[in-house]
Amino acid sequence: MAWTAPRTWVANDVLTAAQLNTDIRDNEEWLKENIELEEADELTINAGSITITKSYHTIDTQADAAEDDLDTIAGGGEGRIVFVCADHTDRTVVLKNGTGNLVLGADISLDDTSKHVALICDAAGDYHLLFSARDVTFMVNAFQYPAPGTDWTPELNGAGLAASLA
């Protein structure tokens, strides 16, 4: 089943079951099977910030600098999910944890166009890490180390995890 451009309704239109099936039911079914993002739009960092306009963006450094920090993402609202990646392999975009409104667990360097990060915006306008694809070793957003008011030290068990953190 193909996507059908939704009908533009006008006052006093007579609505038929066939129209509902084509414009609503069939398109809902198509969305369930084919959700995909539109082609990424490039955004360039300006004074540590970008303003998103859709859900998928490539990010470039200000003035084509070799490296640039991204501190703040403007735009969107609670529940907004955005996917970002580097626009170039010869420039590095560093997503800065805790500097602006990015809550990542650690800084993330995007130095390859195949590295992607998914973020979700909370009610306060902060963007939290959902996942990062390719070459991010280990991040923990679930606890603060050491926990305030304690003297505990986490223990790393398992050769894979210990090796990844070394």
N, CA, C and O of each residue as an XYZ file, in Angstrom:
664
protein
N       0.849     -1.164      0.000
C       0.000      0.000      0.000
C       0.898      1.231      0.000
O       1.884      1.287      0.734
N       0.561      2.194     -0.806
C       1.356      3.410     -0.945
C       0.778      4.539     -0.102
O      -0.398      4.532      0.262
N       1.628      5.495      0.193
C       1.186      6.689      0.910
C       0.320      7.526     -0.023
O       0.635      7.671     -1.204
N      -0.754      8.067      0.498
C      -1.651      8.941     -0.253
C      -1.608     10.323      0.383
O      -1.772     10.457      1.596
N      -1.390     11.346     -0.430
C      -1.394     12.707      0.111
C      -2.754     12.977      0.744
O      -3.778     12.806      0.083
N      -2.789     13.390      2.000
C      -4.073     13.619      2.668
C      -4.901     14.698      1.970
O      -4.375     15.674      1.436
N      -6.164     14.490      1.995
C      -7.132     15.411      1.392
C      -7.178     16.707      2.207
O      -7.031     16.685      3.429
N      -7.380     17.816      1.531
C      -7.615     19.085      2.198
C      -9.120     19.243      2.362
O      -9.861     19.341      1.384
N      -9.548     19.266      3.595
C     -10.982     19.336      3.876
C     -11.446     20.784      3.857
O     -10.723     21.686      4.280
N     -12.654     20.993      3.363
C     -13.260     22.324      3.360
C     -14.624     22.237      4.030
O     -15.181     21.149      4.173
N     -15.153     23.365      4.435
C     -16.450     23.405      5.117
C     -17.531     22.763      4.255
O     -17.574     22.955      3.040
N     -18.391     22.006      4.901
C     -19.546     21.352      4.282
C     -19.187     20.214      3.335
O     -20.041     19.782      2.561
N     -17.940     19.708      3.369
C     -17.593     18.515      2.584
C     -18.403     17.333      3.083
O     -18.660     17.202      4.279
N     -18.801     16.478      2.158
C     -19.464     15.235      2.529
C     -18.371     14.178      2.638
O     -17.669     13.892      1.668
N     -18.241     13.612      3.811
C     -17.198     12.636      4.098
C     -17.716     11.233      3.828
O     -18.792     10.859      4.295
N     -16.936     10.449      3.063
C     -17.345      9.075      2.764
C     -16.406      8.098      3.446
O     -15.294      8.450      3.841
N     -16.868      6.870      3.578
C     -16.029      5.820      4.163
C     -14.784      5.599      3.318
O     -13.704      5.368      3.862
N     -14.914      5.665      2.018
C     -13.763      5.467      1.131
C     -12.702      6.539      1.373
O     -11.507      6.243      1.379
N     -13.142      7.794      1.574
C     -12.184      8.866      1.853
C     -11.477      8.634      3.185
O     -10.262      8.806      3.290
N     -12.237      8.248      4.190
C     -11.623      7.953      5.487
C     -10.610      6.831      5.364
O      -9.518      6.910      5.926
N     -10.970      5.782      4.626
C     -10.060      4.651      4.459
C      -8.786      5.070      3.747
O      -7.694      4.672      4.153
N      -8.905      5.867      2.694
C      -7.729      6.286      1.928
C      -6.883      7.294      2.692
O      -5.666      7.141      2.797
N      -7.528      8.319      3.221
C      -6.787      9.425      3.824
C      -6.325      9.161      5.248
O      -5.359      9.773      5.704
N      -6.980      8.282      5.945
C      -6.618      8.067      7.345
C      -6.153      6.638      7.590
O      -4.989      6.429      7.934
N      -7.012      5.666      7.426
C      -6.652      4.287      7.759
C      -5.443      3.799      6.963
O      -4.489      3.282      7.544
N      -5.476      3.960      5.640
C      -4.386      3.448      4.812
C      -3.069      4.163      5.111
O      -2.012      3.532      5.133
N      -3.127      5.472      5.340
C      -1.903      6.206      5.656
C      -1.367      5.840      7.034
O      -0.151      5.790      7.219
N      -2.234      5.583      8.001
C      -1.766      5.111      9.309
C      -1.064      3.767      9.170
O      -0.023      3.545      9.789
N      -1.616      2.878      8.372
C      -0.978      1.579      8.144
C       0.382      1.756      7.475
O       1.344      1.075      7.832
N       0.467      2.664      6.510
C       1.734      2.914      5.831
C       2.776      3.424      6.825
O       3.926      2.983      6.810
N       2.366      4.357      7.691
C       3.294      4.891      8.685
C       3.810      3.806      9.615
O       4.992      3.799      9.959
N       2.948      2.897     10.024
C       3.367      1.817     10.918
C       4.460      0.969     10.291
O       5.330      0.457     10.995
N       4.422      0.818      8.982
C       5.377     -0.045      8.287
C       6.587      0.699      7.751
O       7.621      0.079      7.500
N       6.491      2.004      7.570
C       7.518      2.718      6.811
C       8.036      3.986      7.458
O       8.480      4.895      6.757
N       7.992      4.069      8.766
C       8.482      5.302      9.379
C       9.967      5.448      9.067
O      10.770      4.561      9.358
N      10.307      6.557      8.485
C      11.697      6.860      8.190
C      11.875      8.369      8.225
O      10.919      9.126      8.057
N      13.086      8.784      8.440
C      13.379     10.209      8.533
C      13.624     10.784      7.150
O      14.101     10.094      6.249
N      13.292     12.055      6.994
C      13.634     12.746      5.767
C      15.146     12.912      5.713
O      15.835     12.733      6.718
N      15.654     13.252      4.541
C      17.084     13.494      4.388
C      17.544     14.552      5.389
O      16.829     15.516      5.661
N      18.734     14.361      5.926
C      19.270     15.280      6.935
C      19.525     16.661      6.340
O      19.958     16.790      5.195
N      19.250     17.684      7.134
C      19.617     19.057      6.795
C      20.866     19.415      7.585
O      21.000     19.048      8.752
N      21.784     20.140      6.937
C      23.002     20.571      7.621
C      22.717     21.782      8.501
O      22.036     22.722      8.092
N      23.249     21.737      9.713
C      23.242     22.889     10.610
C      24.690     23.208     10.951
O      25.504     22.302     11.132
N      25.011     24.486     11.039
C      26.359     24.916     11.391
C      26.333     25.509     12.791
O      25.476     26.329     13.118
N      27.280     25.084     13.604
C      27.374     25.594     14.971
C      27.632     27.095     14.927
O      28.467     27.570     14.157
N      26.910     27.833     15.759
C      27.092     29.274     15.886
C      27.189     29.583     17.373
O      26.203     29.480     18.103
N      28.377     29.962     17.813
C      28.621     30.275     19.225
C      28.192     29.119     20.126
O      27.592     29.333     21.179
N      28.503     27.895     19.703
C      28.234     26.714     20.520
C      26.823     26.183     20.442
O      26.458     25.281     21.197
N      26.018     26.727     19.539
C      24.602     26.367     19.510
C      24.115     26.061     18.097
O      24.662     26.559     17.113
N      23.077     25.232     18.016
C      22.334     25.016     16.781
C      20.847     25.117     17.115
O      20.454     24.980     18.273
N      20.034     25.355     16.102
C      18.580     25.340     16.259
C      18.021     24.303     15.305
O      18.110     24.453     14.086
N      17.443     23.245     15.868
C      16.925     22.173     15.027
C      15.617     22.601     14.374
O      14.844     23.380     14.933
N      15.392     22.069     13.178
C      14.159     22.346     12.442
C      13.423     21.068     12.067
O      12.285     21.115     11.601
N      14.071     19.932     12.269
C      13.470     18.638     11.970
C      14.139     17.584     12.837
O      14.851     17.931     13.779
N      13.932     16.324     12.546
C      14.435     15.263     13.425
C      15.774     14.673     13.013
O      16.298     13.816     13.725
N      16.349     15.096     11.896
C      17.616     14.523     11.447
C      18.473     15.635     10.867
O      18.087     16.293      9.900
N      19.649     15.840     11.472
C      20.550     16.899     11.028
C      21.990     16.405     11.004
O      22.403     15.599     11.837
N      22.744     16.907     10.028
C      24.196     16.812     10.088
C      24.679     18.126     10.693
O      24.061     19.174     10.506
N      25.789     18.054     11.418
C      26.304     19.227     12.122
C      27.693     19.550     11.590
O      28.540     18.666     11.461
N      27.921     20.824     11.281
C      29.230     21.274     10.822
C      29.783     22.284     11.818
O      29.038     22.916     12.567
N      31.087     22.419     11.808
C      31.761     23.339     12.717
C      31.622     24.778     12.214
O      31.458     25.026     11.020
N      31.691     25.711     13.158
C      31.620     27.127     12.801
C      32.861     27.500     12.013
O      33.976     27.165     12.412
N      32.678     28.191     10.897
C      33.770     28.663     10.035
C      34.672     27.520      9.570
O      35.859     27.726      9.317
N      34.110     26.318      9.457
C      34.856     25.129      9.015
C      36.093     24.854      9.862
O      37.101     24.359      9.358
N      36.009     25.175     11.144
C      37.120     24.903     12.065
C      37.358     23.397     12.142
O      36.443     22.607     11.908
N      38.578     23.006     12.468
C      38.904     21.584     12.582
C      38.081     20.907     13.669
O      37.729     19.735     13.540
N      37.771     21.638     14.745
C      36.972     21.099     15.848
C      36.131     22.226     16.431
O      36.571     23.373     16.499
N      34.918     21.885     16.848
C      34.040     22.881     17.460
C      33.150     22.186     18.474
O      32.741     21.041     18.282
N      32.854     22.898     19.562
C      31.994     22.353     20.614
C      30.543     22.732     20.369
O      30.231     23.874     20.031
N      29.659     21.752     20.545
C      28.221     21.993     20.529
C      27.737     21.882     21.962
O      27.745     20.801     22.550
N      27.312     23.020     22.526
C      26.874     23.083     23.917
C      25.357     23.034     24.054
O      24.827     22.470     25.011
N      24.661     23.638     23.080
C      23.229     23.870     23.227
C      22.486     23.545     21.942
O      22.924     23.894     20.846
N      21.356     22.874     22.098
C      20.435     22.641     20.992
C      19.153     23.396     21.305
O      18.497     23.141     22.316
N      18.806     24.321     20.432
C      17.552     25.068     20.572
C      16.511     24.451     19.643
O      16.849     23.748     18.691
N      15.256     24.722     19.932
C      14.176     24.185     19.114
C      13.657     22.889     19.697
O      14.273     22.294     20.582
N      12.541     22.471     19.199
C      11.932     21.256     19.719
C      11.204     21.541     21.012
O      11.045     22.696     21.408
N      10.773     20.505     21.655
C      10.052     20.607     22.910
C      10.023     19.245     23.562
O      10.626     18.297     23.058
N       9.336     19.141     24.662
C       9.305     17.890     25.418
C       8.901     16.724     24.517
O       7.883     16.772     23.826
N       9.724     15.681     24.544
C       9.461     14.485     23.755
C      10.059     14.507     22.365
O      10.016     13.495     21.666
N      10.619     15.635     21.941
C      11.214     15.731     20.606
C      12.461     14.862     20.553
O      13.328     14.957     21.422
N      12.550     14.023     19.540
C      13.724     13.180     19.321
C      14.466     13.724     18.111
O      13.858     14.022     17.082
N      15.771     13.853     18.235
C      16.580     14.346     17.128
C      17.800     13.441     16.969
O      18.413     13.017     17.949
N      18.137     13.157     15.716
C      19.317     12.379     15.363
C      20.323     13.334     14.746
O      19.974     14.127     13.872
N      21.578     13.261     15.199
C      22.625     14.124     14.658
C      23.854     13.295     14.309
O      24.115     12.250     14.906
N      24.601     13.792     13.324
C      25.886     13.193     12.958
C      26.758     14.303     12.380
O      26.274     15.395     12.083
N      28.034     14.015     12.226
C      28.961     14.989     11.655
C      28.655     15.180     10.175
O      28.245     14.243      9.491
N      28.856     16.386      9.692
C      28.653     16.661      8.273
C      29.897     16.335      7.457
O      29.806     16.108      6.251
N      31.063     16.311      8.108
C      32.330     16.057      7.417
C      33.187     15.095      8.230
O      33.086     15.046      9.455
N      34.026     14.336      7.544
C      34.957     13.447      8.249
C      36.258     14.160      8.603
O      37.049     13.642      9.391
N      36.491     15.340      8.032
C      37.735     16.063      8.320
C      37.557     17.150      9.378
O      38.485     17.918      9.632
N      36.375     17.227     10.000
C      36.118     18.174     11.081
C      35.405     17.426     12.200
O      34.638     16.498     11.942
N      35.658     17.828     13.439
C      35.087     17.135     14.594
C      34.130     18.048     15.343
O      34.482     19.160     15.736
N      32.912     17.554     15.533
C      31.913     18.230     16.358
C      31.903     17.516     17.700
O      31.691     16.305     17.761
N      32.134     18.265     18.781
C      32.143     17.676     20.118
C      30.864     18.086     20.833
O      30.666     19.263     21.132
N      29.996     17.117     21.107
C      28.802     17.365     21.907
C      29.254     17.432     23.353
O      29.767     16.451     23.892
N      29.065     18.593     23.991
C      29.597     18.844     25.331
C      28.561     18.503     26.396
O      27.474     19.080     26.437
N      28.918     17.566     27.245
C      28.048     17.151     28.340
C      27.989     18.222     29.421
O      29.023     18.647     29.936
N      26.774     18.659     29.765
C      26.585     19.535     30.914
C      27.014     20.975     30.745
O      26.921     21.746     31.700
N      27.478     21.373     29.575
C      27.914     22.755     29.380
C      26.731     23.661     29.076
O      26.625     24.756     29.630
N      25.844     23.212     28.202
C      24.620     23.949     27.881
C      23.433     23.106     28.305
O      23.201     22.902     29.497
N      22.682     22.616     27.327
C      21.509     21.803     27.662
C      21.639     20.352     27.198
O      20.635     19.680     26.960
N      22.884     19.871     27.070
C      23.111     18.480     26.671
C      23.473     17.645     27.893
O      24.410     17.969     28.622
N      22.722     16.567     28.110
C      22.945     15.653     29.233
C      23.320     14.310     28.624
O      22.450     13.536     28.225
N      24.631     14.036     28.553
C      25.130     12.906     27.777
C      25.873     11.868     28.602
O      26.057     10.744     28.136
N      26.295     12.197     29.783
C      27.123     11.292     30.571
C      28.600     11.548     30.357
O      29.405     11.321     31.261
N      28.969     12.019     29.175
C      30.349     12.357     28.817
C      30.293     13.100     27.492
O      29.289     13.032     26.782
N      31.362     13.805     27.155
C      31.428     14.444     25.844
C      31.426     13.367     24.763
O      31.942     12.269     24.971
N      30.850     13.684     23.619
C      30.822     12.757     22.487
C      31.412     13.474     21.281
O      30.945     14.549     20.906
N      32.434     12.883     20.672
C      33.053     13.447     19.473
C      32.465     12.800     18.229
O      32.484     11.578     18.076
N      31.947     13.636     17.350
C      31.455     13.171     16.052
C      32.497     13.566     15.019
O      32.551     14.715     14.582
N      33.327     12.596     14.630
C      34.418     12.866     13.703
C      34.320     11.998     12.457
O      35.287     11.863     11.708
N      33.165     11.418     12.244
C      32.943     10.517     11.125
C      31.465     10.628     10.762
O      30.612     10.674     11.648
N      31.163     10.671      9.492
C      29.772     10.840      9.068
C      28.909      9.620      9.360
O      27.690      9.676      9.196
N      29.510      8.536      9.781
C      28.718      7.342     10.109
C      28.433      7.217     11.602
O      27.769      6.269     12.023
N      28.922      8.156     12.409
C      28.604      8.165     13.842
C      27.337      8.981     14.055
O      27.270     10.148     13.669
N      26.342      8.371     14.664
C      25.060      9.034     14.901
C      24.735      9.035     16.384
O      25.079      8.102     17.109
N      24.071     10.088     16.824
C      23.616     10.199     18.204
C      22.134     10.551     18.173
O      21.705     11.409     17.402
N      21.354      9.876     19.024
C      19.931     10.194     19.170
C      19.727     10.843     20.528
O      20.226     10.359     21.544
N      18.992     11.937     20.535
C      18.736     12.702     21.751
C      17.236     12.914     21.909
O      16.504     12.980     20.922
N      16.784     13.020     23.157
C      15.381     13.334     23.428
C      15.319     14.538     24.358
O      16.093     14.642     25.309
N      14.391     15.443     24.075
C      14.236     16.674     24.852
C      13.269     16.444     26.010
O      12.219     15.827     25.837
N      13.629     16.943     27.186
C      12.733     16.823     28.343
C      11.931     18.119     28.520
O      12.068     19.059     27.736
N      11.103     18.151     29.551
C      10.225     19.303     29.789
C      11.004     20.582     30.072
O      10.505     21.679     29.821
N      12.226     20.451     30.593
C      13.048     21.623     30.901
C      13.825     22.132     29.689
O      14.487     23.166     29.773
N      13.753     21.418     28.563
C      14.483     21.823     27.372
C      15.873     21.232     27.274
O      16.645     21.615     26.395
N      16.212     20.296     28.167
C      17.501     19.609     28.095
C      17.386     18.422     27.151
O      16.352     17.755     27.104
N      18.456     18.159     26.397
C      18.501     17.019     25.484
C      19.338     15.914     26.112
O      20.508     16.117     26.438
N      18.730     14.743     26.278
C      19.363     13.585     26.902
C      19.725     12.554     25.847
O      19.024     12.396     24.848
N      20.830     11.852     26.082
C      21.281     10.808     25.174
C      20.311      9.635     25.189
O      20.017      9.081     26.248
N      19.811      9.257     24.009
C      19.031      8.025     23.862
C      19.961      6.886     23.488
O      19.969      5.837     24.131
N      20.751      7.105     22.432
C      21.766      6.130     22.054
C      22.785      6.798     21.155
O      22.556      7.867     20.590
N      23.920      6.125     21.045
C      24.984      6.585     20.182
C      25.467      5.391     19.387
O      25.722      4.328     19.954
N      25.593      5.551     18.102
C      25.988      4.446     17.242
C      27.418      4.638     16.765
O      27.775      5.699     16.251
N      28.231      3.610     16.938
C      29.615      3.511     16.469
C      30.616      4.198     17.387
O      30.568      5.411     17.591
N      31.479      3.432     17.908
C      32.708      3.884     18.558
C      32.546      4.704     19.828
O      33.475      5.422     20.199
N      31.428      4.633     20.499
C      31.319      5.230     21.825
C      31.470      4.080     22.796
O      30.667      3.147     22.780
N      32.482      4.130     23.637
C      32.834      2.979     24.447
C      31.855      2.713     25.566
O      31.297      1.618     25.629
N      31.620      3.663     26.453
C      30.798      3.377     27.626
C      30.300      4.674     28.215
O      31.070      5.617     28.399
N      29.010      4.727     28.512
C      28.440      5.899     29.169
C      27.412      5.445     30.172
O      26.688      4.478     29.935
N      27.341      6.132     31.286
C      26.338      5.812     32.295
C      25.598      7.088     32.637
O      26.203      8.068     33.073
N      24.291      7.078     32.441
C      23.473      8.226     32.814
C      22.645      7.923     34.050
O      21.921      8.795     34.530
N      22.735      6.704     34.579
C      21.831      6.266     35.638
C      22.317      6.641     37.033
O      21.508      6.670     37.961
N      23.603      6.929     37.221
C      24.074      7.268     38.558
C      25.192      8.294     38.483
O      25.846      8.463     37.454
N      25.387      8.967     39.594
C      26.496      9.901     39.713
C      27.568      9.203     40.531
O      27.267      8.585     41.552
N      28.823      9.297     40.088
C      29.899      8.638     40.810
C      30.866      9.687     41.334
O      31.249     10.575     40.573
N      31.272      9.632     42.571
C      30.636      8.835     43.619
C      29.295      9.452     43.988
O      29.088     10.656     43.834
N      28.401      8.623     44.471
C      27.079      9.108     44.852
C      27.229     10.130     45.972
O      28.006      9.912     46.901
N      26.493     11.250     45.900
C      26.613     12.277     46.938
C      26.360     11.695     48.326
O      25.399     10.952     48.525
N      27.221     12.031     49.281
C      27.048     11.575     50.657
C      27.481     10.144     50.911
O      27.226      9.601     51.986
N      28.139      9.523     49.928
C      28.595      8.140     50.121
C      30.079      8.061     49.817
O      30.674      8.996     49.281
N      30.654      6.943     50.165
C      32.055      6.719     49.830
C      32.220      5.441     49.014
O      33.318      4.889     48.935
N      31.127      4.967     48.404
C      31.197      3.713     47.660
C      31.924      3.903     46.339
O      31.930      4.991     45.762
N      32.520      2.848     45.887
C      33.202      2.811     44.600
C      32.615      1.666     43.793
O      32.583      0.535     44.278
N      32.150      1.924     42.573
C      31.591      0.824     41.790
C      32.679     -0.170     41.418
O      33.834      0.206     41.223
N      32.309     -1.426     41.322
C      33.237     -2.480     40.934
C      32.914     -2.917     39.522
O      31.750     -3.155     39.200
N      33.914     -3.026     38.679
C      33.717     -3.475     37.313
C      33.936     -4.976     37.255
O      34.999     -5.478     37.621
N      32.935     -5.674     36.798
C      33.029     -7.121     36.647
C      32.908     -7.471     35.181
O      32.124     -6.855     34.459
N      33.654     -8.429     34.740
C      33.569     -8.877     33.355
C      34.702     -8.313     32.534
O      34.974     -7.113     32.577
N      35.362     -9.171     31.789
C      36.523     -8.761     31.007
C      36.156     -7.749     29.933
O      36.929     -6.828     29.668
N      34.984     -7.901     29.305
C      34.597     -6.994     28.229
C      34.432     -5.571     28.714
O      34.948     -4.645     28.088
N      33.718     -5.372     29.823
C      33.483     -4.037     30.347
C      34.783     -3.421     30.844
O      35.077     -2.262     30.549
N      35.555     -4.185     31.591
C      36.820     -3.671     32.114
C      37.753     -3.282     30.974
O      38.432     -2.259     31.052
N      37.793     -4.082     29.924
C      38.664     -3.778     28.793
C      38.193     -2.521     28.068
O      39.012     -1.727     27.606
N      36.878     -2.337     27.967
C      36.345     -1.165     27.286
C      36.681      0.116     28.024
O      36.867      1.161     27.400
N      36.762      0.049     29.344
C      37.024      1.238     30.143
C      38.503      1.528     30.315
O      38.876      2.610     30.769
N      39.330      0.590     29.965
C      40.776      0.762     30.156
C      41.342      1.766     29.180
O      42.543      2.035     29.197
